[in-house]
Amino acid sequence: MSNGEPPRGDPVPRPATGTPHQLDLNLLRTFLAVYRSGSFTGAGRLLGLSQPTVTTQMRTLERQTGRVLFERLPRGVAPTAVADELAVRVAPGLDMLAGAAGPDAVPGPPAEPVHLAGPAEFLCTLALPALAPLVTDGVRLRVATGLTDALLDELRAGRHDLLIATTRPRGRTVSAVPLMDEEFVLVAAPSWAERLRAPLAAEGPSVLHSVPLVTYAEDLPIARRYWRHVFGRRLSCAAAVTVPDLRGVRAAVAAGAGFTVLPRYLCADELASGALVPLHEPEDPPINTAYLVQRPGAPDNPDVIRVRDHLLHAARG
């Protein structure tokens, strides 16, 4: 092929399987370079290797792991889910080894900031605390908040490097991998919970129609989903309060304003302390998957990959 990549559909020999600590470090180093550059030729330039050498090493690694690591594209390669998992596991150790350059190493100019976008609540509650060690290590961040659809358009236009999306992006113009599942919980302050839990269990969700509903938006996106999944019916309540930040919704409900549906991660402390009480605890609560989305093309800034790998690693914890 004209770009020096091997043909698509190359067969992968049957393995002997291996774990990262059993595999050749040179193969893993080459794998990480391919993963981060998005092509075999780009990895060769980074490592000073010929493209055939990189291809041979990746075939060897795929044979040893028994898994396809990259899908061959007309231009470059795309990592499989197996490659995503392997990168999360090996990148921290390989980066640490690469950084052990000795006391005489002269630091270069700082890398450009990484532009990260997503829901304000998720970023402030989970993502930014998880990224604090990278910031102390010199990574710079520029964070934008908003709704997924608008942020996706901005990502495709080049305004963001990474996006935490609440829905899976359609099409193949961006790379998206599952980041974490968020569980939704129906909650109220203890004063409301004492009055509502027993009637709700006995009579169903109609008992909530007279209770103020506090929600994220006028169209009740999270509450409607909960009603459809848990109660099997359409939510017919109107919002008493709308706050375009779930942290504000949480604060209002904890103060006794009414009831709401929140991601469990956002109200875990309040549930533990008793400031909020679950009104209903279904065996099959509604779940939403958040995705980590990367804009098209291989990033010029290596810190983009550091942030991406760190978020994936933190989410698995």
Disulfide bonds with the S-S distance in Angstrom:
none
